[in-house]
Amino acid sequence: MTFTLSAIRPEKLPPVFAALYGAPQEAVAWMADELGAAWAAHGENGEILGAVGLRPSPAHGSELVGGALFGVHAQEVASALALQARQEGRQVYAFADGGMLSAPALEAAGYREVAAYRLLAGPTPHESAPLPDGMTLHCLGEVPAIATRLDALATYEDRIGHHAVTPQAAADGAGGFDPALSLIALDAHGHAAGICRAAPEEGYARIDAPGVRQDLRTTGLRAALLLGVCALARARGFEHVSVESWGDTAEELAADLLLGLGVEIENPIYAAG
């Protein structure tokens, strides 16, 4: 199949992204607003076969978003777009979603698997874990200072798959997370040490993976945060939980599995550069 690649202004992408993600244009417009560069693949008759863009990441260059529209040659188109982004963006990563950007397409463009997005789920754990010395846990609603919340959320930023946090993300209710069902950890100086947020859903509590400051990741703070939120969920009557994670380590995954949670969704993350 013959197709050509060309740079495209990010603001032109919402119609293509709407088709790719099966969503209204207004629901994907924010993605185009965050892109630093973008490319489209055009067929022989000028039709768009796919498009990608680079979304800046705090510690991992850029995330490749978008991909190829469904078709016989989708993998070839996706691979060409991924290669173009790699050559232009140098340090790039992408989620292998099995469709728009498949693992074979990314591998053909020189990307390799480095991590994964996972959704774990299961009965709400009953275990508990001691806090490291000097640490205290507080319901997020008890710590209204946006600066402290942002510092806690920034503990995710070095993990692949995460992006720079904004003040909007620290507001009550952001992402559907309930401040009374979420915990923030403070150290002996009152500085943010970690965070774990949860949102009430129908029949279960949706938990974001704990974020822990780098200097505290060898302590038991992650377990204390996660199990502390599980205790809040149980008290609220939630017998089941789901836990999302981006770029967690093998040791963190093993610890979560030991709690009786099982992997329901896993999308590999591939990187190049």
C-alpha positions in Angstrom: 0.0 0.0 0.0 1.2 3.5 -0.8 0.8 6.3 1.7 2.5 9.4 2.8 3.3 11.0 6.1 3.2 14.7 6.8 3.3 17.0 9.8 -0.1 18.3 10.8 -1.1 21.1 13.2 -2.3 19.5 16.5 -5.5 21.6 16.4 -6.5 19.7 13.2 -6.5 16.3 15.0 -9.8 16.2 17.0 -11.9 14.8 14.1 -9.2 12.1 13.5 -8.9 11.3 17.2 -12.7 11.2 17.5 -12.7 8.4 14.9 -9.7 6.6 16.5 -11.1 6.6 20.1 -14.8 6.4 19.2 -15.6 9.5 21.1 -17.1 12.9 20.3 -14.7 15.6 19.2 -15.2 17.7 22.3 -14.2 14.7 24.4 -10.8 14.4 22.8 -10.1 18.1 22.1 -7.9 18.3 25.3 -5.5 15.8 23.8 -4.8 18.0 20.8 -4.3 21.0 23.1 -1.4 19.2 24.9 0.5 18.0 21.8 3.9 19.4 20.9 4.0 17.9 17.4 1.8 15.7 15.2 1.8 13.7 12.0 -0.9 12.2 9.7 -0.8 9.3 7.2 -2.6 9.9 3.9 -3.6 7.3 1.4 -3.3 7.6 -2.4 -6.6 9.6 -2.6 -5.8 11.9 0.2 -7.8 10.1 2.8 -6.4 10.0 6.4 -5.3 6.6 7.5 -4.1 7.6 10.9 -2.5 10.3 13.0 -0.3 10.6 16.0 1.0 13.3 18.3 3.6 13.8 21.0 2.3 14.7 24.5 5.2 15.9 26.8 6.0 13.8 29.8 7.9 15.1 32.8 10.6 12.3 32.9 10.2 10.2 29.8 10.3 12.6 26.8 6.8 12.3 25.2 3.9 9.9 25.0 2.8 8.9 21.5 -0.9 9.2 21.3 -3.3 8.3 18.4 -2.5 5.6 15.8 -3.9 4.0 12.7 -7.5 3.8 11.7 -8.8 0.3 11.3 -7.9 -1.3 8.0 -6.0 -4.1 6.3 -2.8 -2.0 6.4 -3.3 -0.5 9.9 -0.2 -2.1 11.3 2.0 -0.8 8.5 0.6 2.7 8.9 0.9 2.6 12.7 4.5 1.4 12.5 5.4 4.2 10.0 3.8 6.9 12.3 5.6 5.5 15.3 8.9 5.5 13.5 8.4 9.1 12.4 7.6 10.1 16.0 10.7 8.3 17.2 12.9 10.0 14.7 11.5 13.4 15.5 10.8 13.1 19.2 13.8 10.9 20.2 12.6 9.8 23.6 9.1 8.5 23.1 6.8 5.9 24.7 3.4 4.5 23.7 0.7 2.2 25.1 0.4 -0.9 23.0 -3.4 -1.0 22.9 -3.7 -3.9 20.4 -5.4 -1.7 17.8 -4.3 1.8 17.0 -0.7 1.1 18.1 -0.2 -2.6 18.4 2.8 -4.2 19.9 4.1 -5.6 16.6 3.8 -2.2 15.0 5.8 -0.6 17.8 8.4 -3.3 17.7 8.8 -2.9 14.0 9.5 0.8 14.6 12.2 0.0 17.1 10.3 0.3 20.4 10.7 -2.2 23.2 8.5 -3.1 26.1 9.5 -1.3 29.3 6.4 -1.3 31.6 2.6 -1.6 31.6 -0.7 -0.1 32.5 -2.6 -2.6 34.6 -6.1 -2.8 36.2 -6.2 -5.1 39.1 -9.5 -6.1 40.9 -10.8 -8.3 43.6 -12.3 -8.5 47.1 -11.4 -5.5 49.3 -8.2 -6.5 51.2 -8.4 -6.8 55.0 -4.7 -6.6 55.7 -3.0 -3.6 57.3 0.5 -2.3 57.2 2.5 -0.2 59.7 3.5 3.4 58.8 7.2 4.2 58.6 8.5 6.3 61.4 7.6 10.0 61.2 4.7 9.4 58.7 1.1 10.2 59.3 -2.0 9.5 57.1 -4.8 12.0 56.6 -8.0 11.9 54.6 -7.3 14.1 51.6 -10.2 16.4 52.6 -8.4 17.2 55.8 -5.4 18.7 53.8 -7.0 21.4 51.6 -3.7 23.1 50.7 -3.4 22.8 46.9 0.4 23.1 47.0 0.7 20.1 49.4 -1.7 18.1 47.3 0.3 18.9 44.1 3.5 17.8 45.8 1.8 14.5 46.7 0.5 14.0 43.1 4.0 14.9 41.8 5.3 11.7 43.3 3.9 10.0 40.2 5.7 12.1 37.7 8.9 10.1 37.3 6.8 7.0 36.5 6.3 6.2 32.8 2.7 6.7 31.7 2.2 9.7 34.0 2.2 13.4 33.1 2.8 16.7 34.9 0.0 17.4 37.4 -2.0 20.6 37.3 -3.9 22.5 40.0 -7.1 21.2 38.6 -6.0 17.6 39.3 -5.6 18.5 43.0 -9.1 19.9 43.5 -11.8 18.0 45.4 -13.7 15.7 43.1 -11.0 15.7 40.3 -11.2 12.5 38.4 -14.2 11.5 40.4 -12.0 10.8 43.4 -13.6 11.3 46.8 -11.4 13.3 49.3 -13.1 11.4 52.2 -12.1 8.1 50.6 -8.6 9.1 49.8 -5.4 9.4 51.9 -2.4 11.7 51.8 0.8 10.9 53.7 2.8 13.7 55.4 6.3 13.4 56.9 7.4 14.7 60.2 7.9 18.2 58.7 4.4 18.3 57.3 5.7 17.7 53.7 3.8 15.5 51.3 5.2 12.0 51.2 2.6 10.1 49.2 -1.0 9.8 48.1 -3.7 7.2 47.3 -7.1 8.3 45.9 -10.3 6.4 45.5 -13.6 7.0 43.8 -16.9 5.4 44.6 -18.4 3.4 41.7 -21.4 1.2 41.5 -20.6 -1.9 43.5 -16.9 -1.2 44.0 -14.3 1.4 44.9 -11.9 2.5 42.1 -8.4 3.1 43.6 -5.6 4.9 41.9 -2.2 3.3 42.6 -0.4 4.9 45.5 2.1 7.6 44.7 5.2 7.6 47.0 8.1 10.0 47.1 11.2 8.5 45.6 13.2 8.5 48.9 10.5 6.5 50.6 9.8 3.8 48.1 11.9 1.2 50.0 9.7 1.7 53.1 6.3 0.3 53.8 4.5 3.6 52.9 3.0 2.3 49.7 1.4 -0.6 51.4 0.1 1.6 54.3 -1.5 4.0 51.8 -3.2 1.3 49.7 -4.4 -0.7 52.7 -5.5 2.4 54.5 -7.7 3.4 51.5 -9.0 -0.2 51.4 -10.0 0.1 55.1 -11.9 3.3 54.2 -13.6 1.5 51.3 -14.7 -1.4 53.6 -16.1 1.1 56.1 -18.1 2.6 53.3 -19.5 -0.8 52.5 -17.4 -1.6 49.4 -16.6 -5.3 49.2 -14.7 -5.1 46.0 -12.0 -2.7 44.7 -10.1 -2.1 41.5 -6.6 -0.7 41.5 -5.0 1.1 38.4 -1.3 1.5 37.9 1.0 2.9 35.3 4.7 1.8 35.3 4.7 0.0 38.6 7.6 -2.2 39.4 7.5 -6.0 39.4 7.8 -6.0 43.2 4.8 -3.6 43.6 2.8 -5.9 41.3 3.8 -8.9 43.3 2.7 -7.2 46.5 -0.7 -6.3 45.1 -1.2 -9.9 43.8 -0.5 -11.2 47.3 -3.5 -9.1 48.6 -5.8 -11.3 46.5 -6.1 -8.8 43.6 -5.9 -10.2 40.0 -4.9 -8.6 36.8 -8.0 -7.9 34.6 -6.4 -5.6 32.0 -2.8 -5.2 31.0 -1.5 -2.9 28.2 2.2 -3.0 27.7 4.1 0.3 27.5 6.8 0.5 24.8 9.6 3.0 24.6 12.3 4.2 22.2 15.2 6.5 22.5 
